[in-house]
Amino acid sequence: MVCAGSVASIRTVIFCVVPEPLAAELYDRLNDYYSDDPNVTVIVDRRKKERREPGTTGGGLREVRDRRRPRVAGDFPPLASS
C-alpha cells in the first residue's frame, strides 16, 4: 500500500561524474553550470582500478533464488456455471 504523500517525497537525483584526469578542467565549470539545479550533483570519479579482477568468481557462493512467495499446491476449484 502506497500513501499519496510518500510519492511526492521521491526526488530525482542526477550525478554528473567527471573522470579524474579531466577534473581540473571540467569540475568547476560543471559545478557552476548546475549550481541552480538542486537535483544535480557533480562528483569526481576517483577509482583507480576495477574492483573485480577478470576471471574471478567473487565470493563463489552466490546463488540465484526466487524471492517470491511459493504458490499454494493444487488447482483452482472449478467455476460454478449458472
Secondary structure as UniProt FT lines:
FT   HELIX           4..8
FT   STRAND          14..19
FT   HELIX           20..22
FT   HELIX           23..33
FT   TURN            34..36
FT   TURN            38..39
FT   STRAND          40..45
FT   TURN            54..55
FT   TURN            58..59
//
